[in-house]
Each structure stands twice: as structure tokens, then as C-alpha cells.
Amino acid sequence: MLQKPESGALPTLRAEGEKDGGRDGETQALAASQEAASPLLQETPGEHLGARREEGPAEPALAPRGARTLADKASARRRAYRRLDRTVAELVQFLLVKDKKKSPITRSEMVKYVIGDLKDLSPEIIARAAEHLRYVFGFELKQLGRKQHTYILINKLKPLEEEEEEEDLGGDGPRLGLLIMILGLIYMKGNSARETQVWEMLRRLGVRPSKYHFLFGYPKRLIMEDFVQQRYLSYRQVPHSNPPECEFSWGPRSNLEISKMKVLGFVAKLHKKEPQHWPVQYREALADEADRARAKARAEASMRARARATETAGISPW
């Protein structure tokens, strides 16, 4: 226990500079990207988050010009995603910092200091930031007045909405949220994630691994000295890697205390999809649930057998 311490096919973008209802091409691209996966577990260019998803038949080859057009569109989508991701991460950090003063936060402040020229997308950006605050940091973004668009943060939600895990982990919502994020990344990467991938995920959250964070302290130290030493994470050098690389995997304590189905459900919530969207991971999580159920049944049967034996012998269990 801690001691107090995908996405499917990408939306099609409009042609460069195309207008629609006063929005330019980049804003259209960002609007389309609202349907894409959360940036917190988002794949890097050329890499599929659901790398273990089943692949369909190969698509027919394209002519060079058509291939260039598709490559340009894919590049534009990636740029749109990255900008949207940065804006959401910056808004999350802005809201957390503002909350330290316990003063209400207005939408106009969010637009002025963070959202900027993406103000047409402010409802979607604020909604995504609210989801990240809730599931990752354990805060609820509560709107006080609809006319004034005033908000405050309430520190009361549990990242997994499961009391058991939070009690086991010391009741620390943000730290538990960070651990679940890392476990989710590891699970979606095939049960291991390179160290560089974990640090990159933190940067997408707006958290610098080696810089002090008012919720996590020094994140890298928290991960290496708490999560690893307490066996929530395992850390080892990748065999035969040149140059040498290290990777994280689930530690024995995580395997005992946290089910893969709950972690997959957490990832699915962030991506606004059902767990079945990742068939390989879903089947593995189902198998894990079955194993847990069998182990629980065996333990209960063993306890009942001991109790009956005690009663037969006329010996008080106390």
C-alpha cells in the first residue's frame, strides 16, 4: 500500500483554409479531433495506442499523388491533435494553480490566458479538461453560475469511483490517478512501457518529470521511490537494448490490488469508448476477472472448510 505518500479512424479534415461558419481550416481540424482519443494515453506519430488490436485486411496501394494527399491530411490531423492536447493540458494546470487561491474561475479567464484563438472550441476544451481533472486528479469542475460562467474545483471525486482502492492507497486521489494513468499506459502498450514513454505521457499532462509539482511533489521521485519501491510498478532494463533503455511494467502489488478491467474501463472513459473497443485487451481483462473470481471462490471455500473443521473438533476459532 502507498504510505501517505486508439483510437479508431481519425476524422477527415477539411481542405487547408476552408471556412465553415466563421472557423478556419485549423479550427475545423481541432473540432474534428474532439472525437479522437484522449491525449493522456495518445499514441505518438506512427505508433498505434492499441498496438495489440486485431488488424484487418491491407488496403489497396494508392497512386503517388493520392498517397501524398493522405500523408498531408494525416500530418494536419496530428498537428491539430497536438495543439488541442496542449491546450487541454495547459487548461488543466491553469485550473489547478488557480484553485490554490480558492478563488472562482471565469470562462473569460480561461479564454484570455489559455484557450486564446480557439475560443470557438472552448466548450469542448473545458469539457475535456473537466474529465481529466475528475479521472486523473480527483477534482470536480463545478459551475456556479450559468450566466457568469464561473467555476470552482471541488476535491471530492475518486479517480476510479471505487472506495476500496483509494483507501488502500492512502486516500490520495491525485497520486492514485497518476498511478492508474501509468498502469493504463503500460497495459495498452502490451504490458510494458519504455521509460521515455512514461515521461512523455507526463509532459502531455503538463507535468514535468523532474520539476516540482504541487500535487505530486517531484513526479519522477514519486514514481521511482514510491510506486516502484512499494511494488506497484516494476522497473528493469530492456534486454539487448542498444543504447540501454529501461521499461516499466505492473508490479506484484498492482496485480493483486487493481484489476485490469478497472484500468481498461478508466482508459475507455478517457477515450469516450467502451472497453470492447480494444478486443485483445478486453479479452485479457475478462480472463483476469475470471482468475480473480476463481481465486476468491477458492479462498472462501478454504475458509468455510476450516470453519467446519473447527466446529467439528469443538474448538473455538478465537
C-alpha positions in Angstrom: 0.0 0.0 0.0 1.2 3.5 -0.6 2.3 5.2 2.5 0.8 8.6 2.7 2.9 9.3 0.3 -6.8 4.2 -30.0 -8.4 5.3 -31.2 -10.4 4.4 -34.3 -10.2 6.0 -37.6 -9.3 9.7 -37.4 -11.9 12.2 -38.6 -11.4 13.7 -42.0 -10.2 17.3 -42.1 -11.4 20.0 -44.4 -9.0 21.4 -47.0 -6.5 23.9 -45.8 -8.0 27.3 -45.2 -11.6 26.1 -45.9 -14.2 28.1 -44.0 -17.3 26.9 -42.2 -19.4 29.2 -40.0 -16.5 31.5 -39.5 -14.0 28.9 -38.5 -10.7 28.5 -40.4 -9.3 25.2 -41.5 -7.2 24.6 -38.4 -10.2 25.2 -36.1 -12.2 22.8 -38.2 -9.4 20.2 -37.7 -9.5 20.8 -34.0 -13.2 20.4 -33.9 -13.0 17.1 -35.7 -10.3 15.9 -33.3 -12.8 16.2 -30.4 -13.9 12.7 -31.3 -10.3 11.3 -31.1 -8.7 9.7 -28.1 -7.6 11.5 -25.0 -4.1 12.9 -25.3 -3.1 11.4 -22.0 -2.7 8.0 -23.4 -2.4 9.1 -27.0 -0.1 7.3 -29.4 3.0 9.0 -30.8 3.0 9.6 -34.6 3.4 6.4 -36.4 2.5 4.3 -33.3 -0.9 2.9 -32.5 -2.0 3.1 -28.9 -4.0 -0.1 -29.4 -0.9 -1.8 -30.9 -2.3 -5.2 -29.9 -5.6 -4.6 -31.7 -6.5 -7.1 -34.4 -5.7 -5.9 -37.9 -8.0 -6.1 -40.9 -7.0 -6.8 -44.5 -4.5 -4.5 -46.1 -5.9 -1.6 -48.1 -5.0 -1.3 -51.8 -2.0 0.8 -52.8 -2.5 4.4 -53.7 -1.1 6.4 -56.5 1.8 8.7 -55.5 -0.3 11.8 -55.7 -3.1 10.3 -53.6 -0.6 9.0 -51.1 0.9 12.5 -50.7 -2.6 13.9 -50.2 -3.4 11.4 -47.5 0.0 12.0 -45.9 -0.6 15.7 -45.8 -4.1 15.2 -44.2 -2.6 12.8 -41.6 0.1 15.3 -40.8 -2.5 18.1 -40.4 -4.5 15.8 -38.1 -1.5 15.2 -36.0 -0.8 18.9 -35.7 -4.4 19.5 -34.8 -4.3 16.8 -32.1 -1.1 18.1 -30.6 -2.4 21.7 -30.4 -5.6 20.6 -28.9 -3.8 18.3 -26.4 -1.5 21.1 -25.4 -4.4 23.5 -24.8 -6.3 20.9 -22.7 -3.2 20.1 -20.6 -2.4 23.8 -20.1 -6.0 24.5 -19.1 -5.9 21.7 -16.5 -2.7 23.1 -15.0 -4.2 26.6 -15.1 -7.3 25.5 -13.2 -5.2 23.6 -10.6 -3.0 26.6 -10.0 -6.0 28.9 -9.7 -7.6 26.6 -7.3 -4.7 27.0 -4.8 -6.1 30.5 -4.2 -9.6 29.1 -3.8 -11.0 31.9 -5.9 -13.7 31.3 -8.6 -12.5 30.9 -12.2 -14.4 32.5 -15.0 -14.6 31.2 -18.6 -13.4 34.6 -19.8 -10.2 34.0 -17.8 -9.8 30.6 -19.4 -10.2 32.0 -22.9 -7.9 35.0 -22.2 -5.0 33.1 -20.6 -5.1 29.7 -22.2 -7.7 29.0 -24.9 -7.0 32.1 -27.0 -8.0 31.9 -30.6 -9.6 28.5 -30.1 -12.5 30.2 -28.2 -15.0 28.6 -30.7 -13.9 25.3 -29.2 -14.0 26.5 -25.6 -17.0 24.3 -24.5 -15.3 21.2 -25.8 -11.9 22.1 -24.4 -13.4 22.9 -21.0 -15.3 19.6 -21.1 -12.2 17.6 -21.8 -10.2 19.4 -19.1 -13.0 18.7 -16.6 -12.8 15.0 -17.5 -9.1 14.9 -16.9 -9.5 16.8 -13.6 -12.0 14.3 -12.5 -10.5 11.0 -13.5 -6.8 11.8 -13.2 -6.6 14.4 -10.3 -9.8 13.6 -8.4 -11.3 17.1 -8.8 -14.8 18.1 -10.0 -15.1 21.3 -12.0 -18.3 22.8 -10.7 -20.1 25.6 -12.5 -21.5 28.2 -10.0 -23.4 30.5 -12.3 -24.5 29.7 -15.9 -24.9 33.4 -16.8 -21.4 34.4 -15.5 -19.8 31.0 -16.5 -18.0 30.9 -13.1 -16.3 27.7 -11.9 -14.6 26.2 -8.8 -12.8 22.9 -8.2 -14.1 20.5 -5.6 -11.7 17.9 -4.3 -14.1 15.1 -3.6 -14.2 12.7 -6.5 -12.4 9.4 -6.7 -10.4 8.7 -9.9 -11.9 5.2 -10.3 -15.0 5.9 -8.3 -14.0 2.9 -6.2 -13.5 3.5 -2.5 -11.6 0.3 -1.9 -8.5 1.3 -4.0 -8.4 4.8 -2.7 -8.4 3.6 0.9 -5.7 1.1 0.1 -3.6 3.8 -1.5 -3.8 6.2 1.4 -6.9 8.2 0.2 -4.7 10.3 -2.1 -6.8 10.9 -5.2 -4.2 12.7 -7.4 -1.5 10.2 -6.7 -3.8 7.3 -7.3 -4.9 8.9 -10.5 -1.3 9.3 -11.7 -0.6 5.6 -10.8 -3.7 4.4 -12.7 -2.6 6.6 -15.7 0.8 4.8 -15.8 -0.8 1.4 -15.3 -3.2 2.2 -18.2 -0.4 3.2 -20.5 1.6 0.0 -19.6 -1.5 -2.1 -20.3 -2.3 -0.5 -23.6 1.3 -0.8 -24.8 1.3 -4.6 -24.3 2.0 -4.8 -20.6 5.3 -2.9 -20.7 6.1 0.7 -21.5 9.5 2.3 -22.1 10.7 4.8 -19.5 10.7 7.6 -22.2 7.0 6.8 -23.0 6.0 7.3 -19.3 7.9 10.7 -19.1 6.3 11.8 -22.4 2.8 11.0 -21.0 3.5 13.1 -18.0 4.6 16.0 -20.3 1.2 15.7 -22.1 -0.4 16.0 -18.8 1.5 19.3 -18.3 3.7 17.6 -15.6 7.5 17.8 -15.9 9.0 14.6 -14.5 11.9 16.3 -12.7 10.2 19.6 -11.8 8.3 20.1 -8.5 4.5 19.8 -8.9 2.3 21.0 -6.1 0.1 17.8 -6.2 2.8 15.2 -6.8 6.0 16.7 -5.4 8.7 15.6 -7.8 6.9 13.2 -10.1 10.0 11.2 -11.1 10.9 10.7 -7.5 7.3 9.7 -6.6 7.4 7.0 -9.4 10.8 5.7 -8.7 10.9 5.9 -4.9 7.2 5.2 -4.1 5.5 3.3 -6.9 8.5 1.2 -7.7 9.8 0.5 -4.2 6.3 -0.3 -2.9 5.9 -2.8 -5.8 3.1 -1.1 -7.7 5.5 -0.8 -10.6 8.4 -2.9 -11.8 11.4 -1.3 -13.4 14.1 -3.0 -15.4 16.5 -2.6 -18.3 15.2 -3.8 -21.6 17.2 -6.9 -22.6 19.7 -6.4 -25.5 18.7 -2.7 -25.9 21.4 -0.5 -27.5 21.7 2.1 -26.3 20.4 0.8 -23.0 16.8 1.5 -22.3 14.6 0.8 -19.3 10.9 -0.1 -19.1 8.0 -0.2 -16.6 5.5 -3.0 -16.1 2.8 -3.8 -13.5 4.3 -4.6 -10.1 3.1 -7.6 -8.0 1.1 -5.3 -5.7 -0.8 -3.8 -8.7 -1.6 -7.3 -10.0 -3.1 -8.1 -6.6 -4.9 -4.9 -5.8 -6.0 -3.5 -9.1 -7.9 -5.4 -11.8 -7.1 -5.0 -15.5 -10.8 -4.5 -16.2 -11.0 -1.4 -14.0 -7.9 0.1 -15.6 -9.3 -0.7 -19.1 -12.6 0.9 -18.0 -10.6 4.0 -16.9 -8.9 4.2 -20.3 -12.2 3.8 -22.0 -13.8 6.7 -20.0 -10.9 9.0 -21.1 -11.4 8.0 -24.7 -15.2 8.0 -24.5 -15.4 4.4 -25.8 -16.4 1.1 -24.5 -13.8 -1.3 -23.2 -14.7 -3.7 -26.1 -13.1 -1.2 -28.5 -9.8 -2.9 -27.7 -10.6 -6.6 -28.2 -7.3 -8.0 -27.3 -7.0 -6.1 -24.0 -10.7 -6.7 -23.3 -10.3 -10.5 -23.6 -7.2 -10.3 -21.4 -9.1 -8.3 -18.8 -12.0 -10.8 -18.9 -9.5 -13.6 -18.3 -8.1 -11.7 -15.4 -11.6 -11.2 -13.9 -12.2 -14.9 -14.2 -8.9 -15.7 -12.5 -9.7 -13.3 -9.7 -13.2 -14.8 -9.3 -11.8 -18.4 -9.1 -9.1 -17.3 -6.6 -11.8 -15.6 -4.4 -14.0 -18.7 -4.6 -11.1 -21.0 -3.6 -10.3 -18.7 -0.7 -13.9 -18.7 0.5 -14.2 -22.4 0.2 -11.0 -22.9 2.2 -12.3 -20.6 4.9 -15.6 -22.5 5.1 -13.7 -25.8 5.3 -11.6 -24.5 8.1 -14.6 -23.2 10.0 -16.4 -26.6 9.6 -13.3 -28.4 10.8 -13.1 -26.1 13.8 -16.8 -26.7 14.7 -16.4 -30.5 14.3 -13.5 -30.5 16.7 -15.3 -28.3 19.1 -12.6 -25.7 19.2 -13.4 -22.1 19.3 -11.7 -20.2 16.4 -11.0 -17.4 18.9 
